[in-house]
Amino acid sequence: MIHVEKLRKEFKKTIKDPGLKGSIKSLFHPKSEKVVAVKDISFDVPRGEILGFIGPNGAGKSTVIKMLTGILTPTSGVCTINGKNPRENRKSYVKEIGVVFGQRTQLWWDLPLRETYGVLKEMYEVPDDRYKKRMAFLNEVLELDSFITSPVRTLSLGQRMRADIAASLLHSPKVLFLDEPTIGLDVVVKDNIRKAIEHINREEQTTVILTTHDLADIELLSKRIVMIDKGSNVFDGAIADLKSKYGQMRELVFETDDPDPSETLGYCRHFNISEDDCTLECEGKRVKVRFNSASVPVSEMLSYTLAAVNVSDISVKDADIEEIIRRLYKGVDA
């Protein structure tokens, strides 16, 4: 469905010397330098997959999405969605994609939501019978009925996000681009939106590219991730594969009355390991220890902790994907 091969995007950045003199000089003798935002990125997404597309701020995620949606033209390389070039086949292409940007809305601010959908229906040339069936489906999945007659400006952030997702799906796109769809939402609304995305993907085999800083979205919705950093691929594969290589981190959480558990325990000193393999955080009586179970077995960590300090309410679990990604970026194997 989506094919990206050696995709590259370069920008020209104007260089100006400081002060008024520098500003005047740049008017008559402008200087510029080349900035490479995306460096020869390649990946494929089959029909019906939800792909997690992640990376730190400034990694080039938004630039890639803008090239895939046709907003930007690549400097070089190939990107096709369902066999179409986003720039060359612009008119027919936009009818096959839906886009949601978490901090920007495609809805008309002062129109009631129902009228907004009516306008989009005409824009995408959706037939009346198909529109009625589509709205019934979207109402069921995204629960729009309670606010569909309200002006967009009166909607809460969670309602607006559900409304934006519905707007992007009104014309039954084959591919859905979701850029931070749960940003700023509370836990309950996030969960509802995740369930809606999962339902739409399952029922209609809609291909989804999901970019987010909320790694819970990735873990719950995606089986595969593409990670980029500084414009280049750093990982492309199943989350399970990522965890098998970087995922032997465990999280030990307990409560203690010890006044200074970090000094008393001294894990790195006791086990002769680096701070990459063990970190400790204290929040009052609660202590959280992230450790590499390949360097220190869970049984040894528990035995030492219980012997060194008075402990209550202790638990051990796998570290989340955020910790795994942190280690990948640092180049630390499990």
PAZAPA-4460 file (N, C-alpha, C; in steps of 0.05 Angstrom, whole numbers, plus 32768, in hexadecimal, padded with zeros to 4 digits):
% residues 334
    n_x    n_y    n_z   ca_x   ca_y   ca_z    c_x    c_y    c_z   seq   type   mol
   8011   7FE8   8000   8000   8000   8000   8011   8019   8000     1      M     A
   8026   801A   8012   8038   8031   8013   8054   8028   800D     2      I     A
   8061   8035   7FFA   807C   802E   7FF3   808D   8048   7FF5     3      H     A
   80A2   8047   8006   80B4   805D   8009   80D1   8053   8004     4      V     A
   80DE   8060   7FF1   80F9   8056   7FEA   810D   806E   7FE7     5      E     A
   8120   806E   7FF9   8136   8082   7FF9   812B   809E   7FF7     6      K     A
   8117   80A3   8008   810A   80BD   8008   811C   80D1   8016     7      L     A
   811F   80E8   8009   8132   80FD   8013   8126   8118   8010     8      R     A
   812A   8129   8024   8120   8145   8022   8135   8158   802D     9      K     A
   813D   816B   801C   8150   817F   8023   8143   819B   8022    10      E     A
   814C   81AC   8035   8142   81C7   8036   815A   81DA   8034    11      F     A
   8155   81F2   802B   8169   8207   802C   8164   8219   8044    12      K     A
   8178   821C   8054   8176   822D   806C   8187   8246   8069    13      K     A
   817A   825D   806C   8188   8277   8068   8199   827C   8081    14      T     A
   81B2   8284   807C   81C5   828B   8091   81C9   82A9   8092    15      I     A
   81C4   82B5   80A9   81C6   82D2   80AC   81DA   82D8   80C3    16      K     A
   81EC   82EB   80BD   81FE   82F5   80D2   81EE   8305   80E6    17      D     A
   81F7   8307   80FF   81E8   8315   8114   81E7   8334   810F    18      P     A
   81D2   8340   811A   81D0   835D   811A   81C4   8368   8100    19      G     A
   81C1   8383   8100   81B6   8391   80E9   81C7   838E   80D0    20      L     A
   81E1   838F   80D4   81F4   838D   80BE   81F0   8371   80B0    21      K     A
   81ED   835D   80C1   81E9   8342   80B6   81CF   8340   80A6    22      G     A
   81BA   834D   80B0   81A0   834D   80A2   81A2   835A   8087    23      S     A
   81AF   8371   8086   81B3   837F   806D   81C4   836F   8059    24      I     A
   81D9   8364   8063   81EB   8354   8052   81DC   833C   8046    25      K     A
   81CA   832F   8056   81BC   8317   804C   81A8   831E   8037    26      S     A
   819F   8338   8036   818D   8341   8020   819B   8341   8005    27      L     A
   81B4   8349   8005   81C2   834D   7FEB   81D4   8335   7FE5    28      F     A
   81DE   8328   7FFA   81F0   8311   7FF6   81E7   82FA   8008    29      H     A
   81CF   82EF   8001   81C5   82DA   8013   81D6   82C1   8013    30      P     A
   81D8   82B5   802A   81E6   829C   802D   81D3   8286   8036    31      K     A
   81D7   826E   802E   81C5   8258   8036   81D5   823F   8039    32      S     A
   81CA   822C   8048   81D6   8212   804A   81C1   81FC   8047    33      E     A
   81C9   81E5   803F   81B6   81CF   803A   81B2   81C0   8054    34      K     A
   8198   81BC   805B   8190   81AC   8072   8182   8193   8068    35      V     A
   818C   817C   8070   8180   8163   8068   816D   815A   807F    36      V     A
   8153   815C   807A   813F   8155   808E   8139   8137   808F    37      A     A
   8139   812B   8077   8134   810E   8074   8149   8102   8062    38      V     A
   8156   80EC   806C   816D   80E1   805E   8166   80C4   8054    39      K     A
   815D   80C2   803C   815B   80A8   802E   814C   8093   803E    40      D     A
   8135   809A   8048   8124   8088   8058   8115   8075   8045    41      I     A
   8113   805C   804D   8104   8048   803E   80F4   8036   8050    42      S     A
   80DB   8030   8049   80CB   801D   8057   80B2   8017   8046    43      F     A
   80A5   8000   804B   808C   7FF9   803E   8077   7FF3   8053    44      D     A
   805E   7FF9   804D   8048   7FF3   805F   8033   7FE4   804F    45      V     A
   802D   7FCB   8056   8018   7FBC   8047   7FFC   7FC6   804F    46      P     A
   7FE9   7FBF   803F   7FCD   7FC7   8044   7FC4   7FBC   805F    47      R     A
   7FB6   7FCD   806E   7FAA   7FC5   8087   7FBC   7FC6   809F    48      G     A
   7FD5   7FCE   809C   7FE7   7FCF   80B3   7FE5   7FEA   80C1    49      E     A
   7FE8   7FEA   80DC   7FEC   8002   80EB   8009   8004   80F2    50      I     A
   8016   8018   80E6   8033   801C   80E9   8038   8032   80FD    51      L     A
   8048   802D   8112   8051   8041   8124   8069   804F   8118    52      G     A
   8068   8069   8114   807E   8079   8108   8087   808D   811D    53      F     A
   809E   8087   8129   80A6   8097   8140   80C3   80A0   813E    54      I     A
   80C9   80B3   8150   80E4   80BF   8152   80E3   80D7   8164    55      G     A
   80FA   80E1   816D   80FB   80F9   817E   80F3   8112   816E    56      P     A
   80EF   8128   817C   80E9   8141   816F   8100   8149   815C    57      N     A
   80F9   8151   8144   810D   8159   8130   8118   8142   8121    58      G     A
   810D   812A   8124   8118   8112   8117   8111   8112   80F9    59      A     A
   80FC   8120   80F1   80F4   8120   80D5   80D9   8113   80D0    60      G     A
   80CB   810B   80E5   80B1   80FD   80E2   809D   810D   80D2    61      K     A
   8099   8126   80DB   8085   8137   80CE   808C   813D   80B0    62      S     A
   80A6   813F   80AB   80AE   8144   808F   80A7   812C   807E    63      T     A
   80AC   8113   8088   80A5   80FB   807A   8087   80FA   8075    64      V     A
   8077   8100   8089   805A   80FF   8087   8050   8113   8072    65      I     A
   805C   812B   8072   8055   8140   805F   805B   8137   8042    66      K     A
   8071   8128   803F   8077   811E   8024   8064   8108   801C    67      M     A
   805D   80F7   802F   804A   80E1   8028   802E   80EC   8022    68      L     A
   8026   8102   802F   800C   810D   802A   800C   8121   8012    69      T     A
   8023   8127   8007   8024   8138   7FF0   8028   8156   7FF6    70      G     A
   802B   815D   8010   802E   8179   8017   804A   8182   800F    71      I     A
   805E   8171   8012   8079   8177   8009   8082   8165   7FF2    72      L     A
   8094   816F   7FE1   809F   815F   7FCB   80BA   8155   7FD4    73      T     A
   80C0   813B   7FD1   80DA   8131   7FD9   80F0   813C   7FC7    74      P     A
   8108   8140   7FD2   811F   8147   7FC2   8127   8131   7FB0    75      T     A
   8125   8118   7FBA   812B   8100   7FAA   811D   80E9   7FB8    76      S     A
   811D   80D2   7FAA   8111   80BA   7FB4   80F4   80B6   7FAA    77      G     A
   80E8   80A1   7FB3   80CE   8099   7FAA   80BB   8095   7FC1    78      V     A
   80A2   809F   7FBF   808D   8097   7FD2   8073   8094   7FC2    79      C     A
   8067   807E   7FC5   804D   8079   7FB8   803A   806D   7FCD    80      T     A
   8021   8074   7FCA   800C   806A   7FDB   7FF6   805F   7FC9    81      I     A
   7FF2   8045   7FCB   7FDF   8036   7FBA   7FE5   803B   7F9C    82      N     A
   8000   803C   7F96   8009   8040   7F7B   8009   805C   7F71    83      G     A
   8000   806F   7F81   7FFF   808B   7F79   8015   809C   7F85    84      K     A
   801F   80AF   7F75   8033   80C2   7F7F   8023   80D9   7F8C    85      N     A
   8029   80E0   7FA5   8019   80F5   7FB3   8019   8110   7FA5    86      P     A
   802E   8117   7F97   802E   8131   7F89   8024   8130   7F6D    87      R     A
   802B   811B   7F5E   8023   811A   7F42   8006   8113   7F3E    88      E     A
   7FFB   8102   7F51   7FDF   80FA   7F4F   7FCE   8107   7F64    89      N     A
   7FD3   8121   7F69   7FC8   812E   7F80   7FAA   812C   7F83    90      R     A
   7F9B   8131   7F6E   7F7D   8133   7F71   7F72   8117   7F78    91      K     A
   7F7A   8102   7F6A   7F70   80E8   7F70   7F7C   80DD   7F8A    92      S     A
   7F94   80E5   7F90   7FA2   80DA   7FA8   7F95   80E3   7FC2    93      Y     A
   7F8D   80FD   7FC4   7F82   8106   7FDD   7F68   80F9   7FE4    94      V     A
   7F5A   80ED   7FD0   7F41   80DF   7FD6   7F46   80C4   7FE3    95      K     A
   7F5F   80BB   7FE4   7F66   80A1   7FEF   7F74   80A2   8009    96      E     A
   7F78   80BB   8014   7F86   80BD   802D   7F75   80CF   8041    97      I     A
   7F79   80CA   805A   7F6F   80DB   806F   7F86   80E4   8081    98      G     A
   7F84   80FC   808B   7F9A   8107   809B   7F8F   8115   80B3    99      V     A
   7F9B   810F   80CA   7F94   811C   80E4   7FAD   8126   80F1   100      V     A
   7FAF   8141   80F4   7FC5   814D   8103   7FBA   8155   811E   101      F     A
   7FC6   8149   8134   7FBB   814D   814E   7FB7   8169   8157   102      G     A
   7FC8   817C   814E   7FC7   8197   8158   7FBB   81AA   8143   103      Q     A
   7FB1   819F   812D   7FA4   81AF   8118   7F8A   81A1   8110   104      R     A
   7F75   81B1   810C   7F5C   81A5   8104   7F55   81AC   80E7   105      T     A
   7F46   819A   80DA   7F3D   819E   80BF   7F1F   81A6   80BF   106      Q     A
   7F14   81AB   80D7   7EF8   81B1   80DA   7EF4   81CF   80D9   107      L     A
   7EDC   81D8   80D1   7ED5   81F4   80D0   7ECC   81FD   80EC   108      W     A
   7ED9   8211   80F7   7ED8   8218   8113   7EBB   8220   811C   109      W     A
   7EAD   822F   810B   7E93   8239   8113   7E7B   8229   8109   110      D     A
   7E80   8215   80F8   7E6A   8204   80EE   7E64   81EE   8102   111      L     A
   7E4A   81E7   8104   7E43   81CE   8112   7E51   81B7   8105   112      P     A
   7E58   81A3   8114   7E68   818D   810A   7E59   817F   80F3   113      L     A
   7E3F   817B   80F5   7E30   816E   80E0   7E33   817C   80C5   114      R     A
   7E32   8197   80C6   7E35   81A7   80AE   7E52   81A5   80A3   115      E     A
   7E65   81A3   80B4   7E81   81A0   80AC   7E84   8186   809C   116      T     A
   7E77   8170   80A6   7E79   8157   8097   7E6A   8159   807D   117      Y     A
   7E55   8169   807C   7E46   816D   8063   7E58   817A   804E   118      G     A
   7E68   818E   8056   7E7A   819C   8044   7E90   8188   803A   119      V     A
   7E9B   8178   804C   7EAF   8164   8044   7EA3   814F   8031   120      L     A
   7E8A   8148   8036   7E7D   8135   8024   7E7D   813F   8007   121      K     A
   7E77   8159   8003   7E76   8165   7FE8   7E93   8167   7FDD   122      E     A
   7EA6   816E   7FEE   7EC2   8170   7FE5   7ECC   8156   7FDA   123      M     A
   7EC6   8140   7FE9   7ED0   8126   7FE1   7EBD   8117   7FCE   124      Y     A
   7EA7   8124   7FC7   7E93   8119   7FB4   7E8A   80FD   7FBE   125      E     A
   7E82   80FC   7FD7   7E77   80E3   7FE3   7E59   80E2   7FDC   126      V     A
   7E50   80CC   7FCF   7E33   80CA   7FC9   7E22   80C9   7FE3   127      P     A
   7E09   80D2   7FE0   7DF7   80D4   7FF7   7DF4   80BA   8007   128      D     A
   7DEF   80A4   7FF9   7DEA   808B   8006   7E03   8081   8015   129      D     A
   7E1A   8085   8008   7E33   807D   8015   7E3A   808F   802D   130      R     A
   7E33   80A8   802B   7E37   80BB   8041   7E27   80B4   8059   131      Y     A
   7E0E   80AC   8055   7DFD   80A5   806C   7E07   808C   807A   132      K     A
   7E10   8078   806A   7E1B   8060   8076   7E35   8066   8085   133      K     A
   7E45   8078   8079   7E5F   807F   8085   7E5B   808D   809F   134      R     A
   7E49   80A0   80A0   7E44   80AF   80B9   7E39   809D   80CE   135      M     A
   7E28   808A   80C7   7E1E   8077   80DB   7E35   8067   80E7   136      A     A
   7E47   805E   80D6   7E5E   804F   80DF   7E70   8060   80F2   137      F     A
   7E76   8079   80E9   7E87   808A   80F9   7E7A   8092   8114   138      L     A
   7E60   8096   8113   7E51   809C   812C   7E54   8085   8140   139      N     A
   7E52   806D   8135   7E54   8055   8146   7E70   8052   8153   140      E     A
   7E84   8056   8142   7EA0   8051   814B   7EAA   8068   815C   141      V     A
   7EA4   8081   8154   7EB0   8098   8162   7E9D   80A7   8174   142      L     A
   7E83   809E   8175   7E6F   80A9   8187   7E6D   80C7   8184   143      E     A
   7E65   80CF   816C   7E63   80EC   8165   7E47   80F8   816B   144      L     A
   7E33   80E8   8170   7E17   80F1   8172   7E13   8107   8186   145      D     A
   7E21   8105   819D   7E1C   8118   81B3   7E25   8134   81AD   146      S     A
   7E37   8138   8199   7E40   8153   8193   7E40   815A   8175   147      F     A
   7E33   814A   8164   7E35   814E   8147   7E26   8167   813E   148      I     A
   7E14   8172   814F   7E06   818B   8148   7E13   81A3   8154   149      T     A
   7E29   81A0   8163   7E36   81B6   8170   7E4B   81C3   815D   150      S     A
   7E4E   81DE   815F   7E64   81EB   8150   7E7F   81DF   8159   151      P     A
   7E91   81DD   8146   7EAB   81D2   814C   7EBA   81E0   8162   152      V     A
   7EB7   81FB   8163   7EC5   820B   8177   7EBC   8204   8194   153      R     A
   7EA5   81F7   8198   7E9B   81F0   81B2   7EA4   81D4   81BC   154      T     A
   7EB1   81C5   81AA   7EB8   81AA   81B1   7ED0   81A9   81C4   155      L     A
   7ED0   8195   81D5   7EE8   8190   81E5   7EFE   8185   81D3   156      S     A
   7F17   8183   81DE   7F2D   8179   81CE   7F28   815C   81C6   157      L     A
   7F1E   814C   81D8   7F18   8130   81D2   7F02   812D   81BC   158      G     A
   7EED   813E   81BF   7ED8   813D   81AA   7EE2   8146   818F   159      Q     A
   7EF3   815B   818F   7EFD   8165   8176   7F0F   8151   8168   160      R     A
   7F1F   8142   8179   7F31   812E   816D   7F20   8117   8160   161      M     A
   7F0B   810F   816E   7EFA   80FA   8162   7EEC   8105   8149   162      R     A
   7EE4   811E   8149   7ED8   812A   8132   7EEC   812C   811B   163      A     A
   7F05   8133   8121   7F19   8134   810C   7F1F   8119   80FF   164      D     A
   7F20   8104   8110   7F24   80E9   8106   7F0D   80E1   80F3   165      I     A
   7EF5   80E8   80FC   7EDD   80E2   80EB   7EDF   80F1   80D1   166      A     A
   7EE7   810A   80D1   7EEA   811A   80B9   7EFE   810D   80A5   167      A     A
   7F14   8103   80B0   7F29   80F7   80A0   7F20   80DC   8094   168      S     A
   7F0B   80D0   809F   7F02   80B6   8096   7EE8   80B7   8086   169      L     A
   7EDD   80CF   8083   7EC3   80D2   8076   7EC2   80C7   805A   170      L     A
   7ED8   80C9   804B   7ED9   80C0   8030   7EE5   80A4   802C   171      H     A
   7EE6   8095   8043   7EF0   8079   8043   7F0C   8077   8037   172      S     A
   7F20   8086   8042   7F3B   8085   8037   7F48   8069   803B   173      P     A
   7F5A   8063   8029   7F69   804A   802B   7F80   804C   803F   174      K     A
   7F8A   8065   8043   7FA1   806A   8055   7F9A   8081   8067   175      V     A
   7FA0   807D   8081   7F9A   8092   8095   7FB5   809A   80A3   176      L     A
   7FBB   80B4   80A1   7FD3   80BE   80AF   7FCA   80CC   80C9   177      F     A
   7FD4   80C2   80DF   7FCD   80CE   80F9   7FE6   80D9   8107   178      L     A
   7FE7   80F3   8109   7FFE   8101   8115   7FF5   810A   8131   179      D     A
   7FFF   80FD   8146   7FF9   8103   8162   7FDA   8104   8167   180      E     A
   7FCB   80EF   8161   7FAE   80F1   8164   7FA4   80F2   8180   181      P     A
   7FB5   80EB   8194   7FAC   80EB   81B0   7FBA   8100   81C1   182      T     A
   7FC7   8113   81B4   7FD6   8127   81C3   7FC3   8139   81D4   183      I     A
   7FCA   813B   81EE   7FBB   814D   8200   7FA1   8141   820A   184      G     A
   7F9C   8128   8204   7F82   811C   820C   7F85   810C   8226   185      L     A
   7F6F   810A   8235   7F70   80FB   824E   7F70   80DD   8248   186      D     A
   7F74   80CD   825C   7F78   80B0   8259   7F60   80A3   824C   187      V     A
   7F48   80AA   8255   7F2F   809D   824B   7F2B   80A4   822E   188      V     A
   7F2E   80BD   8226   7F2A   80C5   820A   7F3F   80B8   81F8   189      V     A
   7F58   80B7   8202   7F6E   80A9   81F2   7F66   808C   81ED   190      K     A
   7F5C   807F   8201   7F54   8062   81FE   7F3E   805F   81EA   191      D     A
   7F2A   8072   81EB   7F14   8070   81D7   7F1E   8074   81BB   192      N     A
   7F30   8087   81B7   7F3A   808C   819C   7F4B   8075   8192   193      I     A
   7F5B   8069   81A3   7F6A   8051   819C   7F58   803B   8192   194      R     A
   7F43   8037   81A2   7F2F   8021   819B   7F22   8027   8180   195      K     A
   7F1C   8041   817B   7F10   8049   8161   7F23   8043   814A   196      A     A
   7F3C   804B   814D   7F50   8046   8138   7F53   8028   8132   197      I     A
   7F54   8019   8148   7F57   7FFC   8145   7F3F   7FF0   8137   198      E     A
   7F27   7FF9   813E   7F0E   7FEF   8132   7F0D   7FF5   8114   199      H     A
   7F14   800E   810D   7F13   8016   80F1   7F27   8006   80E1   200      I     A
   7F3F   8002   80EC   7F54   7FF2   80DE   7F4B   7FD6   80DB   201      N     A
   7F3E   7FCA   80EF   7F36   7FAE   80EE   7F1E   7FAB   80DA   202      R     A
   7F0B   7FBC   80DB   7EF3   7FB9   80CB   7EF7   7FC0   80AE   203      E     A
   7F09   7FD4   80A8   7F0B   7FDE   808C   7F27   7FDA   8080   204      E     A
   7F39   7FCE   8090   7F54   7FC9   8086   7F62   7FE3   807D   205      Q     A
   7F5B   7FF9   808C   7F68   8013   8086   7F85   8012   808F   206      T     A
   7F97   8019   807D   7FB4   801B   8084   7FB8   8034   8094   207      T     A
   7FC6   8032   80AB   7FCA   8049   80BC   7FE8   804E   80C2   208      V     A
   7FF0   8067   80BF   800B   806F   80C8   8007   8082   80E0   209      I     A
   8011   8079   80F7   800C   8087   8110   8026   8093   811B   210      L     A
   8027   80AD   811D   803E   80BA   812A   8035   80C5   8145   211      T     A
   8044   80C0   815A   803C   80C8   8175   8054   80C8   8188   212      T     A
   8052   80D9   819D   8065   80D7   81B2   805A   80C7   81CA   213      H     A
   8040   80BF   81C7   8034   80AE   81DC   8039   8091   81D4   214      D     A
   804D   8085   81E0   8055   806B   81D8   8041   8055   81DF   215      L     A
   802E   805C   81F1   8018   8049   81F6   8008   8045   81DD   216      A     A
   8004   805A   81CD   7FF6   8057   81B3   8003   8042   81A2   217      D     A
   801E   8044   81A0   802D   8032   818F   802A   8015   8199   218      I     A
   802E   8011   81B3   802D   7FF6   81BE   8011   7FE9   81BA   219      E     A
   7FFC   7FFA   81BD   7FE1   7FEF   81BC   7FD6   7FEB   81A0   220      L     A
   7FE0   7FFB   818D   7FD5   7FFB   8172   7FE7   7FEE   815D   221      L     A
   8001   7FEF   8160   8013   7FE7   814B   8023   7FCD   8153   222      S     A
   8028   7FBD   813F   803A   7FA6   8143   8056   7FAC   8137   223      K     A
   8057   7FC1   8126   8070   7FC8   8119   8075   7FE6   811B   224      R     A
   808E   7FED   811E   8095   8009   8120   80AC   800F   810D   225      I     A
   80AC   8028   8102   80C3   8033   80F4   80CC   804B   8105   226      V     A
   80E5   804A   810E   80F0   805F   811E   8105   806F   810D   227      M     A
   8104   8089   810E   8118   8099   8101   8125   80AD   8114   228      I     A
   813D   80B5   810E   814B   80C8   811E   815E   80D8   810C   229      D     A
   815E   80F2   810E   816E   8103   80FD   816A   80FD   80E0   230      K     A
   8151   80F7   80D8   814A   80F3   80BC   8150   80D8   80B1   231      G     A
   8159   80C5   80C2   8161   80AA   80B8   8152   8094   80C7   232      S     A
   814F   807D   80B9   8144   8066   80C6   8157   805C   80DC   233      N     A
   814C   8056   80F4   815C   8049   8109   8151   802E   8110   234      V     A
   8137   8029   810A   812C   800F   810F   8112   800C   80FE   235      F     A
   810F   7FF4   80F3   80F7   7FED   80E5   80F1   7FCF   80EA   236      D     A
   80DC   7FCA   80F9   80D6   7FAF   8100   80C0   7FAD   8114   237      G     A
   80BB   7F94   811D   80A6   7F8F   8130   80AE   7F99   814C   238      A     A
   809A   7FA2   815B   80A0   7FAB   8177   80AB   7F93   8187   239      I     A
   80A2   7F7B   8181   80AC   7F63   818F   80CA   7F60   818A   240      A     A
   80D3   7F66   8171   80F0   7F64   816B   8100   7F79   817A   241      D     A
   80F4   7F91   817B   8101   7FA7   818A   8104   7F9F   81A7   242      L     A
   80F0   7F94   81B2   80F1   7F8C   81CF   8104   7F75   81D3   243      K     A
   8106   7F63   81C0   8119   7F4C   81C4   8136   7F56   81C4   244      S     A
   813C   7F6B   81B6   8158   7F75   81B5   815D   7F89   81CB   245      K     A
   814A   7F9B   81D0   814F   7FB0   81E4   813C   7FAE   81FC   246      Y     A
   812D   7F99   81FD   8117   7F98   8210   811B   7F87   8229   247      G     A
   8134   7F81   8231   8138   7F72   8249   8139   7F84   8262   248      Q     A
   8130   7F9D   825E   812E   7FAF   8275   8115   7FA8   8285   249      M     A
   8118   7FA9   829F   8102   7FA4   82B2   80FF   7FBC   82C4   250      R     A
   80E7   7FBF   82CF   80E1   7FD5   82E1   80D9   7FCA   82FC   251      E     A
   80E8   7FD0   8311   80E3   7FC7   832C   80D8   7FDF   833B   252      L     A
   80C0   7FDC   8347   80B3   7FF2   8355   80AC   7FE8   8371   253      V     A
   80B4   7FF8   8385   80AE   7FF1   83A1   80AC   800A   83B2   254      F     A
   80A3   8006   83CB   80A1   801B   83DF   80B3   8014   83F6   255      E     A
   80C1   8028   8401   80D3   8024   8417   80D3   803C   8429   256      T     A
   80D9   8038   8443   80DC   804E   8456   80F9   8057   8458   257      D     A
   810B   804A   844A   8127   8052   844B   812A   806F   8442   258      D     A
   8138   8080   8451   813A   809C   844B   814A   80A2   8431   259      P     A
   815D   8091   842A   816D   8096   8412   8172   807B   8403   260      D     A
   815D   8070   83F6   8161   8056   83E9   8175   8055   83D3   261      P     A
   8179   806B   83C5   818D   806B   83AF   81A9   8066   83B9   262      S     A
   81AF   8071   83D0   81CA   806E   83DC   81CC   8052   83EA   263      E     A
   81B6   804A   83F7   81B6   8031   8405   81B9   8019   83F2   264      T     A
   81AA   801B   83DC   81AA   8005   83C8   81C3   8004   83B7   265      L     A
   81C9   801B   83AB   81E2   801C   839A   81E4   8005   8386   266      G     A
   81CF   8002   8376   81CE   7FEB   8364   81E7   7FE9   8351   267      Y     A
   81ED   8000   8345   8204   7FFF   8331   821E   7FF7   833E   268      C     A
   8222   8001   8357   823A   7FFA   8365   823A   7FDD   836E   269      R     A
   8223   7FD4   8378   8221   7FB8   8382   8224   7FA4   836C   270      H     A
   8216   7FA8   8356   8217   7F95   8340   822C   7F9A   832B   271      F     A
   823B   7FB1   832F   8250   7FB8   831C   8245   7FBB   8300   272      N     A
   8230   7FCC   82FD   8224   7FD1   82E3   8223   7FEF   82DE   273      I     A
   821E   7FF7   82C5   821E   8014   82BF   8202   801F   82C3   274      S     A
   8200   803A   82C2   81E6   8047   82C6   81D4   8042   82AE   275      E     A
   81DF   8039   8297   81CE   8032   8281   81BE   8018   8287   276      D     A
   81C9   8008   829A   81BC   7FEF   82A1   81AA   7FF1   82BA   277      D     A
   81AB   8008   82C8   819B   800A   82E0   8198   8028   82E8   278      C     A
   817F   8030   82EA   8179   804B   82F3   8164   8049   830A   279      T     A
   8165   805D   831C   8153   805D   8333   8146   8078   8336   280      L     A
   812C   8078   833A   811D   8091   833F   810D   808E   8359   281      E     A
   810E   80A3   8369   80FF   80A4   8382   80E9   80B9   8382   282      C     A
   80D1   80B2   838A   80BB   80C4   838D   80AF   80C0   83A8   283      E     A
   80B9   80CE   83BC   80B1   80C8   83D7   80BA   80AD   83E0   284      G     A
   80A7   809D   83E9   80AE   8081   83F1   80AF   806E   83DA   285      K     A
   80A6   8077   83C3   80A4   8065   83AC   80BF   8066   839C   286      R     A
   80C9   804F   8396   80E3   804C   8387   80DE   803D   836E   287      V     A
   80E8   8047   8358   80E6   803A   833E   8103   8034   8333   288      K     A
   8108   801B   832E   8123   8013   8324   811F   8006   8309   289      V     A
   812D   8011   82F5   812E   8004   82DA   8149   7FF6   82D7   290      R     A
   8148   7FDD   82D1   8162   7FCE   82D0   8161   7FBA   82B9   291      F     A
   8179   7FB4   82AF   817D   7FA1   8299   817F   7F85   82A5   292      N     A
   816B   7F75   82A0   816A   7F5A   82AC   817F   7F47   829F   293      S     A
   818B   7F50   8288   81A0   7F40   827C   81BA   7F44   828C   294      A     A
   81BD   7F5B   829A   81D4   7F60   82AB   81D0   7F57   82C7   295      S     A
   81B7   7F5B   82D1   81B0   7F53   82ED   8196   7F44   82EC   296      V     A
   8196   7F2A   82F1   817D   7F1A   82F0   8169   7F25   8304   297      P     A
   814F   7F22   82FD   813A   7F2D   830E   813B   7F22   832A   298      V     A
   8142   7F08   832D   8143   7EFB   8347   8158   7F08   8359   299      S     A
   8170   7F0F   834D   8185   7F1B   835C   817E   7F38   8364   300      E     A
   8171   7F46   8352   8168   7F61   8358   8154   7F62   836F   301      M     A
   8141   7F4F   836E   812D   7F4E   8384   813A   7F46   839F   302      L     A
   814B   7F32   839E   8158   7F29   83B7   8169   7F3F   83C4   303      S     A
   8178   7F4D   83B4   8189   7F62   83BE   8178   7F79   83C9   304      Y     A
   8163   7F81   83BB   8152   7F97   83C3   8145   7F91   83DE   305      T     A
   8139   7F79   83E0   812B   7F71   83F8   813D   7F6F   8411   306      L     A
   8157   7F68   840B   816A   7F66   8421   8175   7F81   842A   307      A     A
   8175   7F94   8417   8183   7FAE   841D   8171   7FC2   842A   308      A     A
   8157   7FC2   8424   8144   7FD6   842F   812A   7FC9   8436   309      V     A
   811B   7FD6   8448   8100   7FCD   844F   80ED   7FD4   8438   310      N     A
   80E0   7FC0   842D   80D0   7FC3   8415   80B3   7FBB   8419   311      V     A
   80A1   7FCA   840D   8085   7FC2   840C   807B   7FC6   83EF   312      S     A
   8066   7FB7   83E8   8058   7FBB   83CE   806B   7FBB   83B7   313      D     A
   8079   7FA5   83B3   808E   7FA3   839E   8082   7F96   8385   314      I     A
   808B   7F9E   836D   8083   7F92   8354   8099   7F94   833F   315      S     A
   8099   7F82   832C   80AC   7F82   8315   809C   7F7F   82FC   316      V     A
   80A2   7F90   82E8   8095   7F8E   82CE   80A9   7F95   82B8   317      K     A
   80A1   7F8F   829F   80B2   7F97   8288   80B2   7FB5   8286   318      D     A
   80C9   7FC1   827E   80CA   7FDD   8279   80BA   7FE3   8260   319      A     A
   80AF   7FFB   825E   809F   8002   8247   80B0   8008   822F   320      D     A
   80A3   800B   8218   80B1   800F   81FE   80C1   8029   81FE   321      I     A
   80B9   803D   820E   80C8   8056   820F   80E4   8051   8219   322      E     A
   80E7   8040   822D   8101   803A   8238   8112   802B   8223   323      E     A
   8105   8019   8214   8112   8009   8200   811D   801C   81EA   324      I     A
   810C   802F   81E1   8114   8042   81CC   812B   8054   81D6   325      I     A
   812A   805C   81EF   8140   806C   81FA   815A   805D   81F8   326      R     A
   815A   8043   81FD   8172   8033   81FB   817B   8030   81DF   327      R     A
   8167   802D   81CC   816E   802A   81B0   817C   8044   81A6   328      L     A
   8172   805B   81AD   817E   8074   81A4   819A   8077   81AF   329      Y     A
   819E   806D   81C7   81B9   806F   81D3   81CB   8059   81C9   330      K     A
   81C0   8046   81BA   81D0   8030   81AF   81D9   801C   81C4   331      G     A
   81C7   8018   81D8   81CD   8006   81EE   81BE   7FEC   81EA   332      V     A
   81CB   7FD6   81E5   81BD   7FBC   81E3   81B5   7FB2   81FE   333      D     A
   81A0   7FA1   81FE   8197   7F95   8217   81AC   7F81   8221   334      A     A
***
